[in-house]
Amino acid sequence: DYNCPYCKKMQPEIDGLLKADPKVRVLYKDWPIFGDVSETAARTALAAGYQGKYEAVHNAFMLSPSRIGDQADITRLVQSAGVDMARLNQDLADHRADIDAVLDRNGREAAALALQGTPAFIINGNLIPGGMPQAQLEAVIGRIRSGQPLR
């Protein structure tokens, strides 16, 4: 969730991990649980993907030091990511059903995993709830790669 303070704290840790370990791949699953603004932000990020700007918008939202409070905050951050706003608005309308389906699927997956909140990670099928420093994340990945149990 783009308004989850723990998710925001994890973004630099994930960025560091990706730089340190080129074998790691991250797939973000937008799961807005902090209200309407969070859902609008998630929809906006997904719509930005139609012009190849998902990552730029995701980073703008996650690296913003403050909570995304309203549409004006979303617009400001999206513009800072270099998004074509006219196309974004068109993509939000044209792809509404697809975006709804993605968010619905992500919500069902979270429910199936009994997630209680964000952030959460699935690493090679292992559910890791909560945030952690990069070094701890690297250690978890190392254990999984070597076949060691996590608990």
C-alpha positions as a LaTeX table, in Angstrom:
\begin{tabular}{lrrr}
\hline
Residue & $x$ (\AA) & $y$ (\AA) & $z$ (\AA) \\
\hline
Asp1 & 0.00 & 0.00 & 0.00 \\
Tyr2 & 1.41 & 3.37 & $-1.01$ \\
Asn3 & 0.34 & 4.83 & 2.35 \\
Cys4 & 1.83 & 2.04 & 4.44 \\
Pro5 & 4.71 & 3.57 & 6.44 \\
Tyr6 & 6.43 & 0.18 & 6.77 \\
Cys7 & 6.21 & $-0.39$ & 3.01 \\
Lys8 & 7.78 & 3.02 & 2.45 \\
Lys9 & 10.59 & 2.11 & 4.86 \\
Met10 & 11.15 & $-1.13$ & 2.93 \\
Gln11 & 11.60 & 0.52 & $-0.47$ \\
Pro12 & 15.24 & 1.60 & 0.12 \\
Glu13 & 15.96 & $-1.86$ & 1.57 \\
Ile14 & 14.53 & $-3.53$ & $-1.55$ \\
Asp15 & 16.41 & $-1.12$ & $-3.82$ \\
Gly16 & 19.65 & $-1.94$ & $-2.00$ \\
Leu17 & 18.96 & $-5.66$ & $-2.27$ \\
Leu18 & 18.35 & $-5.40$ & $-6.01$ \\
Lys19 & 21.65 & $-3.56$ & $-6.47$ \\
Ala20 & 23.54 & $-6.05$ & $-4.29$ \\
Asp21 & 22.06 & $-9.23$ & $-5.79$ \\
Pro22 & 21.30 & $-9.23$ & $-9.52$ \\
Lys23 & 19.62 & $-12.65$ & $-9.23$ \\
Val24 & 16.78 & $-11.22$ & $-7.14$ \\
Arg25 & 13.60 & $-10.28$ & $-8.98$ \\
Val26 & 10.77 & $-8.32$ & $-7.42$ \\
Leu27 & 7.15 & $-8.44$ & $-8.49$ \\
Tyr28 & 5.03 & $-5.85$ & $-6.74$ \\
Lys29 & 1.41 & $-6.68$ & $-5.95$ \\
Asp30 & $-0.62$ & $-3.56$ & $-5.34$ \\
Trp31 & $-2.91$ & $-4.22$ & $-2.38$ \\
Pro32 & $-4.47$ & $-0.96$ & $-1.19$ \\
Ile33 & $-5.76$ & $-1.42$ & 2.34 \\
Phe34 & $-5.53$ & 2.10 & 3.78 \\
Gly35 & $-8.64$ & 3.58 & 2.19 \\
Asp36 & $-9.77$ & 5.38 & $-0.92$ \\
Val37 & $-6.61$ & 7.42 & $-1.50$ \\
Ser38 & $-4.53$ & 4.24 & $-1.35$ \\
Glu39 & $-6.82$ & 2.60 & $-3.88$ \\
Thr40 & $-6.63$ & 5.62 & $-6.19$ \\
Ala41 & $-2.84$ & 5.59 & $-5.93$ \\
Ala42 & $-2.72$ & 1.87 & $-6.76$ \\
Arg43 & $-5.05$ & 2.36 & $-9.74$ \\
Thr44 & $-2.90$ & 5.25 & $-10.93$ \\
Ala45 & 0.33 & 3.24 & $-10.70$ \\
Leu46 & $-1.24$ & 0.35 & $-12.60$ \\
Ala47 & $-2.60$ & 2.70 & $-15.28$ \\
Ala48 & 0.83 & 4.31 & $-15.62$ \\
Gly49 & 2.10 & 0.87 & $-16.57$ \\
Tyr50 & 0.29 & 1.18 & $-19.90$ \\
Gln51 & 2.82 & 3.85 & $-20.85$ \\
Gly52 & 5.76 & 2.02 & $-19.29$ \\
Lys53 & 5.78 & 4.20 & $-16.18$ \\
Tyr54 & 4.64 & 1.82 & $-13.44$ \\
Glu55 & 8.08 & 1.64 & $-11.82$ \\
Ala56 & 8.59 & 5.42 & $-11.99$ \\
Val57 & 5.21 & 6.08 & $-10.36$ \\
His58 & 5.71 & 3.30 & $-7.81$ \\
Asn59 & 9.04 & 4.83 & $-6.81$ \\
Ala60 & 7.60 & 8.35 & $-6.67$ \\
Phe61 & 4.85 & 7.14 & $-4.34$ \\
Met62 & 7.06 & 4.94 & $-2.17$ \\
Leu63 & 9.93 & 7.40 & $-1.85$ \\
Ser64 & 7.66 & 10.32 & $-1.00$ \\
Pro65 & 8.48 & 11.17 & 2.62 \\
Ser66 & 4.90 & 12.02 & 3.48 \\
Arg67 & 1.57 & 10.27 & 3.34 \\
Ile68 & $-0.36$ & 10.59 & 0.09 \\
Gly69 & $-3.32$ & 12.58 & 1.35 \\
Asp70 & $-5.41$ & 13.37 & $-1.69$ \\
Gln71 & $-5.69$ & 13.51 & $-5.46$ \\
Ala72 & $-3.47$ & 16.61 & $-5.59$ \\
Asp73 & $-0.63$ & 14.63 & $-3.95$ \\
Ile74 & $-1.13$ & 11.78 & $-6.43$ \\
Thr75 & $-1.09$ & 14.18 & $-9.39$ \\
Arg76 & 2.03 & 15.98 & $-8.16$ \\
Leu77 & 3.93 & 12.71 & $-7.66$ \\
Val78 & 2.77 & 11.24 & $-10.96$ \\
Gln79 & 3.84 & 14.38 & $-12.82$ \\
Ser80 & 7.24 & 14.21 & $-11.11$ \\
Ala81 & 7.58 & 10.69 & $-12.56$ \\
Gly82 & 7.25 & 12.03 & $-16.10$ \\
Val83 & 3.85 & 10.55 & $-16.87$ \\
Asp84 & 1.75 & 11.83 & $-19.77$ \\
Met85 & $-1.29$ & 12.91 & $-17.76$ \\
Ala86 & $-3.75$ & 12.95 & $-20.67$ \\
Arg87 & $-2.79$ & 9.41 & $-21.58$ \\
Leu88 & $-2.92$ & 8.34 & $-17.92$ \\
Asn89 & $-6.48$ & 9.60 & $-17.59$ \\
Gln90 & $-7.43$ & 7.83 & $-20.81$ \\
Asp91 & $-5.77$ & 4.60 & $-19.63$ \\
Leu92 & $-7.57$ & 4.82 & $-16.29$ \\
Ala93 & $-10.86$ & 4.92 & $-18.18$ \\
Asp94 & $-10.02$ & 2.48 & $-20.98$ \\
His95 & $-8.46$ & $-0.16$ & $-18.71$ \\
Arg96 & $-10.71$ & 0.22 & $-15.68$ \\
Ala97 & $-11.96$ & $-3.38$ & $-15.86$ \\
Asp98 & $-8.42$ & $-4.75$ & $-16.17$ \\
Ile99 & $-7.20$ & $-2.63$ & $-13.26$ \\
Asp100 & $-10.22$ & $-3.72$ & $-11.19$ \\
Ala101 & $-9.37$ & $-7.34$ & $-11.99$ \\
Val102 & $-5.74$ & $-6.94$ & $-10.90$ \\
Leu103 & $-6.68$ & $-5.31$ & $-7.59$ \\
Asp104 & $-9.40$ & $-7.89$ & $-6.99$ \\
Arg105 & $-7.00$ & $-10.75$ & $-7.70$ \\
Asn106 & $-4.36$ & $-9.24$ & $-5.42$ \\
Gly107 & $-6.94$ & $-8.90$ & $-2.64$ \\
Arg108 & $-8.03$ & $-12.53$ & $-3.06$ \\
Glu109 & $-4.40$ & $-13.69$ & $-3.01$ \\
Ala110 & $-3.77$ & $-11.72$ & 0.18 \\
Ala111 & $-6.86$ & $-13.27$ & 1.77 \\
Ala112 & $-5.82$ & $-16.76$ & 0.69 \\
Leu113 & $-2.45$ & $-16.18$ & 2.35 \\
Ala114 & $-4.21$ & $-14.82$ & 5.46 \\
Leu115 & $-2.13$ & $-11.65$ & 5.27 \\
Gln116 & $-2.84$ & $-9.33$ & 8.16 \\
Gly117 & $-1.22$ & $-6.28$ & 6.59 \\
Thr118 & 1.59 & $-4.86$ & 4.54 \\
Pro119 & 4.38 & $-5.32$ & 3.72 \\
Ala120 & 4.73 & $-9.02$ & 3.06 \\
Phe121 & 7.10 & $-10.98$ & 0.85 \\
Ile122 & 6.86 & $-14.32$ & $-0.85$ \\
Ile123 & 10.33 & $-15.66$ & $-1.56$ \\
Asn124 & 10.39 & $-18.90$ & $-3.53$ \\
Gly125 & 7.02 & $-19.82$ & $-2.03$ \\
Asn126 & 7.94 & $-18.82$ & 1.54 \\
Leu127 & 5.69 & $-16.18$ & 3.09 \\
Ile128 & 7.67 & $-13.55$ & 5.00 \\
Pro129 & 5.31 & $-11.06$ & 6.69 \\
Gly130 & 6.54 & $-7.65$ & 7.76 \\
Gly131 & 9.51 & $-5.51$ & 6.96 \\
Met132 & 13.18 & $-6.02$ & 7.72 \\
Pro133 & 16.56 & $-4.42$ & 7.00 \\
Gln134 & 18.36 & $-5.32$ & 3.79 \\
Ala135 & 20.91 & $-7.47$ & 5.63 \\
Gln136 & 18.16 & $-9.57$ & 7.21 \\
Leu137 & 16.39 & $-9.89$ & 3.87 \\
Glu138 & 19.66 & $-11.05$ & 2.29 \\
Ala139 & 20.08 & $-13.61$ & 5.07 \\
Val140 & 16.55 & $-14.95$ & 4.52 \\
Ile141 & 17.20 & $-15.26$ & 0.79 \\
Gly142 & 20.51 & $-17.00$ & 1.50 \\
Arg143 & 18.82 & $-19.54$ & 3.76 \\
Ile144 & 16.13 & $-20.24$ & 1.18 \\
Arg145 & 18.70 & $-20.63$ & $-1.60$ \\
Ser146 & 20.72 & $-23.07$ & 0.48 \\
Gly147 & 17.64 & $-25.10$ & 1.40 \\
Gln148 & 17.80 & $-24.26$ & 5.11 \\
Pro149 & 14.53 & $-23.93$ & 7.00 \\
Leu150 & 13.53 & $-20.43$ & 7.99 \\
Arg151 & 12.32 & $-21.39$ & 11.44 \\
\hline
\end{tabular}
